[in-house]
Amino acid sequence: MTANRIIETFLKRLDPQQRLRWLVMLVVILVFTAILYPGLVVTDLAYRIGDVAERDIKASRDFLIEDRQATETNQRNASELTRTVYDHDVLLARNLTRKVDQVFGDMRKTIAELKAREALRAAAKLPEGAVVNENPLPQSSLPLAGAAPDETNPVSIKQSLMEKQAEFSEKLGITVREDVYRLLVDADFSRTISDRMIQILYEIMKSGVVSNKDILLRESEKGIVLRTVGTDKEQTVRNLRQFYDLEEAKMMARIMGQPMLKDMGYTKADLIVDMMQDLLQPNITLNRNETLERQNAAVEDVKPVFHKIKAGEMLLREGERVTAVQILKLRALQEEQLSKRIAMSSMGAAMIMVCVLLSAYLLHYRNRDDRATSINKDILFLAVVLCTFFVIAEVAGSLSRTLAQNTPLSFDALSLFYATPISSATMIVCLFLGLECAVLLAMILAIGAAIVFHGSFEALLFFLISGTMAAYWIQSYHGRKVFIKAGLKTGLLNIILAVAIGVYAGFESTKTILWGGAFGFLGGIISSIIATGLVPIIEIIFEYTSDIKLLELANLDQPLMRKLMIEAPGTYHHSVIVGNMVEAAAAEIGANPLLAKVCGYYHDIGKTRKPAYFIENQSSGRNRHDKLAPSMSALILIAHIKDGMDLAHRNKLGQNITDTIRQHHGTSLIQYFYDKAKQLKGEDAVNIDDYRYPGPKPQTREAGLVMLADVVEAASRVLGNPTPSRLQGLVQKLINRIFSDGQLDNCELTLRDLHKIAKSFNTILNGIHHHRIEYPENRSGALVKKRGRNGSSDRQSAKPAIDSQRESEENSQGHLRRLGLS
């Protein structure tokens, strides 16, 4: 089986998502190899121009050396010797003269028609039996009885012709002055004038007219290629002065026109010449594209100039000063000797990186059950980070080697390399993808940095430990000052690592070790600064939601929360309680409390579109759903999911919050309106799918928590006499019902987690619904007055206990009614 067949078979077995991941990995490998290859092929020569050779150097084998300077000189000469191409439009002269003849002929024909019409009008007034024109116009052309007298006036012919001045100018393609046109009208557009104009224009255009003769004359030495437009004919022209430029052509029109039109008088002849000058236009134009193509072709035809070096030829003699030519020969010799080793090194480095990336993928992503689009986005983000910091490592490695050689300070290249801010990559990845992924990234970047720095074990050890610990210190993010603390801690750790590595490597100079610690500390600080600046940009580009953004969104003064508070106060209060409930529960089960709280705050923002249709916002006691069909009510309730997602996208809340808004009802049934529809239409006439939320079911633990808290908090509001035991029973019953309905199948919540969640919910609900002391209204006037002044709402008595039958009705129907409207 050929290699192509193997590749095709392999690709067919991969789904499109896996193909994308392989493609991303291939791009990372290519970028890594591309930035690594220049570092392998560029080698330092032992000598520079002007140095004195310490020994003889002979060629060990035959090889060729390209004289690039001579090659470039030949290419430049070939380009300069290429003749410039001009296009000659030979048809332009004929078209111009034909247009002049036609336009003048049309005007003469118009004059004849006007005169014939005038003759017929005059004949119409002759006595009966008078002889009229032998070729009369059609009957329709005869003048009507009672025609105006001025229609037979010869002045009307001239006036009619003057009205055609704009048409005449348009046909000629120039602006004809009024005095010139009046002259032509007086001369009845004489054929003599048009014939002489045609003769003069043709003679001038036949000789050739260019727009800029100065540019043309620059080619006098080598000549030009004159190519006839519309044909493949071309000729080389060396006598370039035979062509006129536009000013010379106009001068020739005057020189030729004055004697030919002298019978008209000087003034009239001058006006005709002016019109001819306006008609002239260039018919020889520079063809830049064709010229450039011929120059490029001439350059490509130039063969490189090589000098053959024979084996045993002396390249450099002891005691000689090294010249530029000798440096060229030495470099060619080194490249010849190192080319094979360099190719093998590049291939080996690429294979190492393939193994590292595959190992990281199998360890972190292979068995994940998340959506493929989320995994692909994460992999793309990691690929961008890897490529970016590979480039940074290569630039830092080259810069450190250069500065170490050209500075009087006593530090080596590795010490300066410690300042490379690779730890910022692990900080950023830890914020968005977690500590485990950041540790894998630290391993990959450390291996890449070691390869970039010529396989340095010290660099591998330094960046692996530094990057891992930087990610560890940034994971518990609760404010921007964490970046500063993480940067300081990383810098101090880098000092310890630099000193330890310096002692291990046996650096003799204490200054070198101290410089390494100083640059390492600087690298930690720079890493935190870079991470601080890049995090907001990455949030925008990849639509991630970091703890930084979550802390901002958790502020209840955010515009969306203020809008929710003003337009839907009941929903706002419900959302705040849900946020507190899921935050406490997330801390108990090891989920992200901050993300859970923010999701709880924003899960019902879609209700701001139609707040009056949700019972918690109805203050008048009237329910708008009483006048609607159950199907319409269900559609309104379901619509708050889509409305919430639209608001989340518009306000850039992030994908996690948007997904929670979409999933917090799962595919649950709107039981109240479903039962109402069955009572009105009958069970067989109602489609249960019309009364379910579109889903999907919660995909994350945070989304599952929001679903549970949303249902429990809403149901607890209508619970009569909310004692701790009744609240506990309500929470247990609702969680069991949601679990039995299969709504929690995809969010990785275990039975142990559900037990902890129920316990946490009970604690918060008991704090909200605890009983208060009832203050009698008639005990003491002072006490009553004092309570009135304080305006305390705590004086409301707890509701009396209800009988068991009513409690049963609330558990079976009341909560579902509340859930159906939430």
C-alpha positions in Angstrom: 0.0 0.0 0.0 1.4 3.4 -1.0 1.8 6.3 1.4 -1.0 8.2 -0.2 -3.4 5.3 0.3 -2.4 5.0 3.9 -3.0 8.7 4.5 -6.4 8.5 2.7 -7.5 5.5 4.8 -6.4 7.3 8.0 -8.3 10.5 7.1 -11.5 8.6 6.2 -11.6 7.0 9.7 -11.4 10.4 11.4 -14.5 12.5 11.9 -14.3 16.3 11.0 -13.7 17.3 14.6 -10.7 15.0 14.9 -9.3 16.2 11.5 -9.4 19.7 12.8 -7.4 18.7 15.9 -4.8 16.9 13.7 -4.6 20.0 11.5 -4.0 22.2 14.6 -1.2 19.9 15.8 0.4 19.9 12.4 0.4 23.8 12.4 2.0 23.9 15.8 4.7 21.4 14.6 5.4 23.4 11.5 5.7 26.7 13.4 8.0 25.1 15.9 10.2 23.6 13.2 10.2 26.9 11.3 11.4 29.0 14.2 13.9 26.3 15.2 15.4 25.8 11.8 17.1 29.2 11.4 18.8 28.7 14.8 20.2 25.4 13.5 21.4 26.5 10.1 23.0 29.8 11.2 26.4 28.9 12.6 29.1 31.2 14.0 32.2 31.5 11.9 35.5 31.5 13.7 36.7 34.5 11.7 35.4 37.9 10.7 36.5 40.3 8.0 39.9 41.8 9.0 40.9 39.0 11.4 44.3 37.3 11.0 44.1 33.6 10.1 45.7 31.4 12.8 46.0 28.4 10.5 45.7 27.1 7.0 42.3 26.0 5.9 41.9 23.8 2.8 38.8 22.6 1.0 38.1 19.0 2.0 36.0 18.2 -1.1 34.8 19.8 -4.3 31.9 22.2 -3.9 30.3 25.1 -5.6 30.0 28.6 -4.2 27.5 31.0 -5.5 28.7 34.6 -6.3 25.4 36.3 -5.3 26.8 39.7 -6.0 27.7 38.8 -9.6 24.3 37.1 -10.0 22.5 40.1 -8.8 24.5 42.4 -11.1 23.7 40.2 -14.1 20.0 40.2 -13.2 20.0 44.0 -12.8 21.7 44.4 -16.2 19.2 42.0 -17.9 16.3 44.0 -16.4 17.8 47.3 -17.6 18.5 46.0 -21.1 14.9 44.9 -21.6 13.1 47.2 -24.0 10.1 49.1 -22.8 6.8 48.1 -24.5 4.5 50.8 -26.0 1.1 50.1 -27.5 0.3 51.7 -30.9 -3.5 52.2 -31.6 -3.4 52.5 -35.4 -7.2 52.5 -35.6 -7.5 55.6 -33.5 -6.7 58.0 -36.4 -9.2 56.3 -38.7 -11.9 56.3 -36.0 -11.3 60.0 -35.3 -11.4 61.1 -38.9 -14.5 58.9 -39.6 -16.2 60.5 -36.6 -15.5 64.0 -37.8 -16.7 63.2 -41.3 -19.9 61.6 -40.0 -20.7 64.4 -37.5 -20.2 67.1 -40.2 -22.2 65.1 -42.7 -25.1 64.7 -40.2 -25.1 68.5 -39.7 -25.1 69.1 -43.5 -28.0 66.7 -43.8 -29.9 68.5 -41.1 -29.3 71.8 -42.9 -30.7 70.3 -46.1 -33.8 69.0 -44.4 -34.4 72.4 -42.8 -34.0 74.2 -46.1 -36.3 71.7 -47.8 -38.9 72.2 -45.1 -38.7 76.0 -45.6 -39.1 75.6 -49.4 -42.2 73.6 -48.9 -43.7 76.2 -46.6 -43.0 78.9 -49.1 -44.5 76.8 -51.9 -47.7 76.4 -49.9 -48.3 80.1 -50.3 -47.8 80.2 -54.1 -50.8 80.7 -56.5 -52.7 77.7 -57.7 -50.9 75.8 -60.6 -47.4 77.1 -59.6 -44.6 74.6 -59.9 -43.4 73.2 -56.6 -40.4 71.0 -55.8 -40.3 67.8 -57.8 -39.6 65.8 -54.6 -42.0 67.1 -52.1 -41.8 66.0 -48.5 -44.5 63.7 -47.1 -47.9 65.2 -46.5 -47.4 65.0 -42.8 -44.4 67.4 -43.2 -46.5 70.2 -44.8 -47.1 73.2 -42.6 -50.4 73.5 -41.1 -52.8 76.3 -42.0 -52.3 79.4 -39.8 -48.6 78.6 -39.1 -46.6 81.3 -37.4 -44.9 83.7 -39.7 -41.5 83.2 -38.1 -41.4 79.6 -39.1 -40.7 80.6 -42.7 -38.0 83.1 -41.6 -34.4 82.0 -42.6 -33.4 83.0 -39.1 -35.3 80.0 -37.7 -32.9 77.6 -39.5 -29.9 79.2 -37.9 -31.6 79.2 -34.5 -32.5 75.5 -34.9 -28.9 74.7 -35.7 -27.6 76.7 -32.7 -29.8 74.6 -30.5 -27.9 71.5 -31.6 -24.5 72.8 -30.2 -24.6 70.4 -27.2 -25.5 67.4 -29.4 -22.7 68.3 -31.8 -20.1 68.6 -29.0 -21.3 65.3 -27.5 -20.9 63.4 -30.8 -17.4 64.8 -31.3 -16.4 64.0 -27.7 -15.1 67.5 -27.0 -16.5 70.8 -25.9 -17.0 73.0 -28.9 -16.9 76.7 -28.1 -19.9 78.8 -29.1 -17.9 81.1 -31.4 -16.4 78.1 -33.2 -19.8 76.5 -33.6 -21.4 79.7 -34.9 -18.6 79.9 -37.5 -19.4 76.3 -38.6 -23.1 77.2 -38.8 -22.4 80.2 -40.9 -20.3 78.0 -43.2 -23.1 75.4 -43.4 -20.6 72.9 -42.0 -18.7 73.0 -45.2 -17.4 69.8 -46.6 -14.2 71.7 -47.4 -13.6 72.4 -43.8 -14.3 68.9 -42.7 -12.1 67.4 -45.4 -9.2 69.6 -44.5 -9.6 68.9 -40.8 -9.7 65.1 -41.6 -6.5 65.4 -43.7 -4.6 67.3 -41.0 -5.7 65.0 -38.1 -4.9 61.9 -40.0 -1.4 63.0 -41.0 -0.6 64.0 -37.4 -2.1 60.8 -35.8 -0.5 58.6 -38.5 3.0 59.9 -37.3 2.2 58.9 -33.7 1.3 60.9 -30.6 2.6 60.1 -27.1 1.4 61.7 -23.9 4.9 62.2 -22.4 7.8 62.4 -24.8 10.4 63.0 -22.1 9.9 59.6 -20.7 10.0 58.1 -24.2 13.3 59.7 -25.1 15.0 58.1 -22.1 14.8 54.8 -24.1 16.6 56.3 -27.1 19.8 54.3 -26.5 18.2 50.8 -26.5 14.9 51.7 -28.4 11.4 50.5 -27.6 9.1 47.8 -28.7 6.1 49.2 -30.5 3.2 46.8 -30.4 0.2 47.2 -32.6 -3.1 47.0 -30.6 -5.3 44.2 -31.6 -2.6 42.2 -33.4 0.5 40.3 -32.4 2.7 42.6 -34.6 5.5 44.4 -32.9 8.6 46.2 -34.0 11.7 47.7 -32.5 11.9 51.5 -32.9 15.1 53.4 -32.2 14.2 56.7 -33.8 12.0 58.0 -31.1 12.0 61.7 -32.1 9.7 60.9 -35.0 6.8 60.8 -32.6 5.0 63.9 -31.4 4.0 64.6 -27.9 0.6 66.2 -27.4 1.9 69.7 -27.4 3.9 69.1 -30.6 0.9 67.6 -32.2 -1.2 70.7 -31.5 1.6 72.9 -32.8 1.6 70.8 -36.0 -2.1 71.2 -36.3 -1.6 75.0 -36.3 1.3 74.8 -38.7 -0.6 72.6 -41.2 -4.0 74.2 -40.7 -3.2 77.9 -41.2 -2.2 77.6 -44.9 -4.9 75.1 -45.7 -7.6 77.2 -44.2 -6.2 80.7 -45.2 -9.1 81.3 -47.7 -11.4 81.5 -44.6 -9.5 84.3 -43.1 -7.1 84.3 -40.2 -9.6 84.5 -37.4 -11.9 81.8 -38.7 -8.9 79.5 -39.5 -7.6 80.0 -36.0 -10.9 78.9 -34.5 -11.0 75.7 -36.7 -7.4 75.0 -35.6 -8.4 75.3 -31.9 -11.1 72.7 -32.5 -8.7 70.3 -34.2 -6.2 70.7 -31.3 -9.0 69.6 -28.9 -9.7 66.5 -31.0 -6.1 65.3 -30.9 -5.2 62.5 -28.4 -2.3 60.1 -27.9 -2.3 56.9 -29.8 1.0 55.5 -28.4 0.8 54.6 -24.7 3.2 52.9 -22.3 2.3 49.3 -21.4 3.7 49.0 -17.9 2.4 45.5 -17.2 3.9 43.9 -20.3 7.2 45.7 -19.7 7.4 44.4 -16.1 6.6 40.9 -17.2 9.4 41.0 -19.8 11.8 42.4 -17.3 10.9 39.6 -14.8 11.3 37.0 -17.5 14.7 38.4 -18.4 15.7 38.3 -14.7 14.5 34.7 -14.3 16.5 33.6 -17.4 19.8 34.8 -15.7 21.6 31.8 -14.3 23.4 32.0 -11.0 27.1 32.6 -11.1 29.0 29.8 -9.3 32.7 29.4 -8.5 34.0 25.9 -8.3 36.2 25.1 -5.4 38.5 22.0 -5.9 39.4 19.6 -3.1 42.7 20.7 -1.5 42.4 24.3 -2.7 43.7 26.7 -0.1 40.8 28.8 1.3 42.7 30.7 4.0 46.5 30.9 4.7 48.0 31.4 8.1 48.9 35.0 8.8 46.6 36.5 6.1 43.9 39.0 6.8 40.5 37.5 6.2 38.6 39.1 3.2 34.9 39.0 2.3 35.5 36.5 -0.4 37.3 34.1 2.0 34.4 34.5 4.5 32.0 33.5 1.7 34.1 30.4 0.9 34.3 29.4 4.6 30.6 29.8 5.1 29.8 27.7 2.0 32.2 25.0 3.3 30.4 25.0 6.7 27.0 24.9 5.2 28.1 22.0 3.0 29.3 20.0 6.0 26.4 20.8 8.3 23.4 20.6 5.9 22.8 16.9 6.5 23.2 17.1 10.3 20.9 20.2 10.4 18.1 18.4 8.4 18.3 15.4 10.8 18.2 17.7 13.9 15.1 19.6 12.6 13.3 16.3 11.9 14.2 15.0 15.3 13.0 18.1 17.0 9.7 17.9 15.1 9.3 14.2 16.1 9.9 15.1 19.8 7.3 17.8 19.7 4.8 15.4 18.0 5.3 12.9 20.8 4.9 15.5 23.5 1.7 17.0 22.0 0.1 13.5 21.5 0.9 12.6 25.1 -0.6 15.8 26.4 -3.7 15.3 24.2 -4.2 11.7 25.3 -3.8 12.7 29.0 -6.1 15.6 29.0 -8.6 15.5 26.2 -9.0 12.0 24.9 -11.6 10.8 27.4 -13.5 14.1 27.9 -17.2 14.0 27.4 -17.6 17.7 26.7 -18.9 19.0 23.4 -16.6 18.7 20.5 -16.8 22.4 19.7 -15.7 23.3 23.2 -12.7 20.9 23.0 -11.8 22.3 19.6 -11.9 25.9 20.8 -9.7 24.9 23.8 -7.2 23.1 21.5 -7.1 26.1 19.1 -6.5 28.5 22.0 -3.7 26.2 23.3 -2.2 26.1 19.8 -2.1 29.9 19.6 -0.5 30.1 23.0 2.1 27.5 22.1 3.0 29.1 18.7 3.2 32.6 20.3 5.5 31.6 23.1 7.6 29.3 20.9 8.3 32.5 18.9 9.0 34.4 22.1 11.4 31.7 23.3 13.3 31.7 20.0 13.6 35.5 19.9 14.7 35.5 23.6 17.2 32.7 23.0 18.8 34.6 20.0 18.8 37.9 21.9 20.4 36.4 25.0 23.2 34.8 23.0 23.9 38.0 21.1 23.9 40.2 24.3 26.0 37.8 26.2 28.7 38.0 23.5 28.6 41.7 23.1 28.3 43.1 26.6 31.1 43.7 29.1 28.9 42.4 32.0 29.8 39.0 33.4 26.7 36.9 32.7 26.1 34.1 30.3 23.4 33.5 27.7 21.4 31.1 30.0 21.2 33.6 32.8 19.6 36.2 30.4 17.3 33.4 29.0 15.8 33.1 32.5 14.0 36.4 31.9 11.8 34.9 29.1 8.2 35.3 30.3 7.1 31.8 29.5 5.3 31.5 32.9 2.7 34.0 31.7 1.4 31.3 29.3 0.8 28.9 32.1 -0.9 31.6 34.2 -3.3 32.5 31.3 -4.1 28.9 30.5 -4.7 28.1 34.2 -7.2 30.9 34.4 -9.3 29.7 31.5 -8.7 25.9 31.3 -7.6 24.9 34.8 -4.4 23.8 36.6 -4.1 20.4 35.0 -4.0 21.8 31.5 -1.6 24.5 32.6 0.8 21.9 34.0 0.8 20.0 30.7 1.4 23.3 28.8 4.3 24.1 31.2 5.9 20.7 30.3 5.5 21.4 26.5 6.9 24.9 26.7 9.8 23.8 28.9 10.7 21.1 26.4 10.4 23.6 23.5 12.5 26.2 25.3 15.2 23.5 26.0 15.3 22.6 22.4 15.5 26.2 21.3 18.4 26.7 23.7 20.4 23.9 22.1 19.1 21.1 24.3 19.8 22.7 27.6 18.7 20.5 30.6 19.0 23.6 32.8 16.4 25.5 30.8 14.1 22.5 30.8 14.2 22.2 34.6 13.9 26.0 35.2 10.9 26.6 33.0 9.0 23.4 34.0 9.1 24.2 37.7 8.6 27.9 37.2 5.7 27.6 34.9 4.0 24.9 37.0 4.2 26.9 40.2 3.1 30.1 38.5 -0.1 28.3 37.4 -0.6 26.9 40.9 -0.4 30.4 42.5 -2.8 32.0 40.0 -5.5 29.3 40.2 -7.3 30.7 43.3 -8.1 34.0 41.6 -10.2 36.5 43.6 -8.9 39.8 42.3 -6.3 41.4 40.1 -3.8 41.6 43.0 -3.4 37.8 42.6 -1.4 38.5 39.5 1.0 40.7 41.4 1.3 38.1 44.2 1.8 35.2 41.7 4.4 37.3 39.8 6.4 38.0 43.0 6.2 34.4 44.1 7.3 33.2 40.7 10.2 35.7 40.7 11.4 34.6 44.1 11.1 31.0 43.1 13.1 31.8 39.9 15.9 33.2 42.1 16.1 30.0 44.0 16.0 27.9 40.8 18.7 30.0 39.1 21.0 29.7 42.1 20.4 26.0 42.5 21.0 25.4 38.8 24.1 27.5 38.8 25.6 25.6 41.7 24.6 22.3 40.0 26.1 23.3 36.7 29.3 24.4 38.5 29.4 28.0 37.5 32.7 29.4 38.8 31.6 33.0 38.9 29.4 34.1 41.7 28.3 37.1 39.6 27.0 34.8 36.9 24.8 33.0 39.4 23.5 36.3 40.8 22.8 37.6 37.4 20.8 34.5 36.7 18.7 35.1 39.9 18.2 38.7 38.9 17.0 37.9 35.4 14.8 35.1 36.8 13.1 37.5 39.2 12.6 39.9 36.3 11.0 37.1 34.3 8.5 36.4 37.0 7.4 40.0 37.2 7.2 40.4 33.4 5.1 37.2 33.2 2.5 38.6 35.6 2.4 41.9 33.6 1.9 40.1 30.3 -0.7 37.8 31.7 -2.7 40.8 33.1 -2.7 42.5 29.8 -3.6 39.5 27.7 -6.4 38.0 29.7 -9.0 40.6 28.6 -8.0 40.2 25.0 -8.3 36.4 25.1 -11.7 36.7 26.8 -12.9 38.8 23.8 -11.3 36.7 21.0 -12.1 33.2 22.4 -15.3 34.1 24.4 -13.9 32.7 27.6 -15.2 33.7 31.0 -12.5 34.1 33.5 -12.8 34.7 37.2 -11.9 38.4 36.5 -15.0 38.8 34.4 -17.1 36.8 36.8 -16.2 39.1 39.6 -17.2 42.1 37.5 -20.5 40.4 36.5 -21.2 39.5 40.2 -21.6 43.2 41.0 -25.3 43.8 41.2 -24.8 47.3 39.8 -24.2 45.8 36.4 -26.7 47.3 33.8 -28.5 44.0 33.2 -29.1 43.4 36.9 -30.3 47.0 37.4 -32.6 46.5 34.5 -33.9 43.3 36.0 -34.4 45.0 39.4 -36.4 47.9 37.8 -38.5 46.1 35.2 -38.9 42.7 37.0 -38.3 43.2 40.7 -39.8 39.8 41.6 -37.5 38.0 39.2 -34.6 40.0 40.5 -35.2 38.9 44.1 -35.6 35.4 42.9 -32.3 35.5 41.0 -30.4 36.9 43.9 -31.6 34.2 46.2 -30.8 31.5 43.5 -27.3 32.9 43.1 -26.7 32.7 46.8 -28.1 29.1 47.0 -26.0 27.8 44.1 -22.8 29.5 45.4 -23.1 27.8 48.8 -24.0 24.4 47.1 -21.1 24.7 44.6 -18.6 25.2 47.5 -20.0 22.0 49.1 -19.6 19.8 46.0 -16.3 21.3 44.6 -17.8 23.2 41.7 -16.9 26.8 40.8 -18.8 28.9 43.4 -18.2 32.2 41.6 -19.4 30.9 38.2 -22.4 29.3 39.8 -23.4 32.5 41.6 -23.1 34.6 38.4 -25.1 32.0 36.4 -27.8 32.2 39.1 -27.9 36.0 38.9 -28.4 36.0 35.2 -30.3 32.8 34.4 -33.7 34.7 34.1 -32.7 37.9 32.4 -34.9 37.0 29.5 -37.9 37.8 31.6 -37.2 41.5 31.2 -38.8 41.3 27.7 -42.3 40.4 29.1 -42.0 40.7 32.9 -45.8 41.0 33.5 -46.4 37.4 32.3 -44.4 35.9 35.2 -46.3 35.6 38.4 -43.5 36.9 40.7 -43.8 40.3 38.9 -47.6 40.5 39.1 -48.5 43.0 41.8 -52.1 43.7 40.9 -53.4 40.1 41.6 -54.5 39.6 38.0 -52.8 36.9 36.0 -52.5 37.7 32.3 -52.4 34.0 31.5 -56.0 33.7 32.5 -57.1 35.2 29.2 -54.6 33.2 27.1 -54.7 29.8 25.6 -52.4 27.3 27.4 -50.4 26.8 24.3 -49.8 30.6 24.0 -48.8 30.8 27.7 -46.4 28.0 27.2 -44.8 29.8 24.2 -44.4 32.9 26.3 -42.7 31.0 29.1 -40.4 29.2 26.7 -39.5 32.4 24.9 -37.7 33.8 28.0 -34.9 31.3 27.3 -34.2 32.6 23.8 -34.6 36.2 25.0 -32.1 35.6 27.8 -29.6 34.1 25.3 -30.0 37.1 23.0 -29.3 39.5 25.9 -26.3 37.4 27.0 -24.8 37.5 23.5 -25.5 41.2 23.1 -23.9 42.1 26.5 -21.0 39.6 26.0 -21.6 37.6 29.2 -19.6 34.7 28.0 -20.4 31.2 26.7 -20.7 29.6 30.2 -23.4 31.9 31.3 -25.2 31.8 27.9 -25.2 28.0 28.1 -26.6 28.0 31.6 -29.4 30.3 30.5 -30.2 27.9 27.7 -30.0 24.8 29.9 -31.4 25.8 33.3 -34.9 24.4 32.5 -33.5 21.4 30.5 -36.3 19.6 28.7 -38.7 19.8 31.7 -42.5 19.9 31.3 -44.6 23.0 32.0 -47.0 20.9 34.0 -49.6 23.5 34.9 -50.4 24.6 31.4 -50.1 21.1 30.1 -52.8 19.9 32.5 -54.9 23.0 31.7 -54.7 22.2 28.0 -55.7 18.6 28.6 -58.8 19.8 30.6 -59.8 22.1 27.7 -59.0 19.9 24.7 -58.7 16.4 25.9 -55.6 14.4 26.5 -55.4 13.0 23.0 -55.6 16.5 21.4 -52.5 17.8 23.2 -48.9 17.2 22.2 -46.8 17.0 25.3 -43.7 18.2 23.4 -45.4 21.6 22.8 -45.2 22.1 26.6 -41.6 21.2 27.2 -38.6 23.5 27.2 -36.3 23.0 24.2 -33.3 22.1 26.3 -30.7 20.8 26.2 -30.4 19.3 29.6 -27.7 20.8 31.9 -24.2 20.0 30.7 -22.2 21.3 33.6 -22.5 21.0 37.4 -23.1 24.7 37.7 -26.0 24.6 35.2 -27.5 21.6 37.1 -27.2 23.6 40.4 -29.0 26.6 38.8 -31.8 24.2 37.6 -32.3 22.8 41.1 -32.1 26.1 42.9 -34.5 27.7 40.4 -37.2 25.1 41.0 -36.7 24.9 44.8 -36.6 28.6 45.4 -39.7 29.2 43.3 -41.6 26.4 45.0 -40.6 27.5 48.5 -42.4 30.9 47.9 -45.8 29.3 47.8 -45.2 26.8 50.7 -47.6 27.5 53.5 -46.1 27.5 57.0 -42.5 26.9 55.8 -41.2 25.1 58.8 -37.7 23.4 58.6 -39.3 20.0 58.2 -41.6 21.1 55.5 -38.8 22.9 53.7 -36.6 19.8 53.9 -39.4 17.6 52.5 -40.0 20.1 49.7 -36.4 20.2 48.7 -36.0 16.4 48.8 -39.2 15.9 46.8 -38.2 18.4 44.1 -34.7 17.2 43.7 -35.9 13.6 43.5 -38.5 14.6 40.9 -35.9 16.4 38.7 -33.4 13.5 39.1 -36.1 10.9 38.2 -37.0 13.0 35.1 -33.5 12.5 33.8 -32.7 16.2 33.7 -29.4 15.7 35.6 -28.1 12.9 33.4 -25.4 15.0 31.6 -24.1 17.3 34.3 -22.0 14.8 36.4 -23.9 15.4 39.7 -23.7 12.2 41.9 -26.1 11.1 44.6 -23.5 12.2 47.2 -23.5 15.7 45.5 -27.3 15.8 45.5 -27.3 15.0 49.2 -24.9 17.9 49.9 -26.9 20.2 47.7 -30.1 19.4 49.5 -28.4 20.1 52.8 -27.1 23.4 51.6 -30.4 24.5 50.2 -32.2 23.6 53.5 -29.8 25.8 55.4 -30.3 28.8 53.2 -34.1 28.4 52.9 -34.4 28.1 56.7 -32.6 31.3 57.0 -34.9 33.0 54.6 -38.2 31.6 55.8 -37.5 31.5 59.5 -40.5 32.4 61.8 -40.6 35.8 63.5 -42.2 37.0 66.7 -45.7 38.3 66.3 -46.2 41.6 68.0 -49.7 42.3 69.2 -51.2 45.6 68.0 -52.9 46.5 71.4 -50.2 45.7 73.9 -48.6 49.1 74.3 -49.2 52.3 72.4 -45.6 53.3 72.7 -44.4 49.9 71.4 -46.8 50.1 68.5 -45.7 53.6 67.7 -42.1 52.7 67.8 -42.5 49.8 65.5 -44.5 52.0 63.1 -41.7 54.6 63.0 -39.1 51.9 62.2 -41.3 50.5 59.4 -40.1 47.0 60.2 -41.6 44.2 58.1 -40.7 41.7 60.8 -43.9 42.4 62.7 -45.9 40.3 60.1 -47.0 37.1 61.8 -46.2 33.7 60.4 -49.0 32.1 58.5 -51.0 29.6 60.6 -50.5 25.9 59.9 -52.8 24.5 57.3 -54.5 21.2 57.3 -53.1 18.0 55.7 -55.4 18.1 52.8 -54.3 21.5 51.7 -50.7 20.6 52.1 -51.2 17.6 49.9 -52.7 19.8 47.2 -49.8 22.3 47.3 -47.2 19.5 47.0 -49.0 17.9 44.0 -50.2 21.0 42.2 -49.2 24.2 43.8 -45.5 23.9 43.2 -46.0 22.9 39.6 -48.1 25.9 39.1 -45.3 28.1 40.4 -42.7 26.2 38.3 -44.9 26.5 35.3 -44.9 30.3 35.5 -41.2 30.8 36.4 
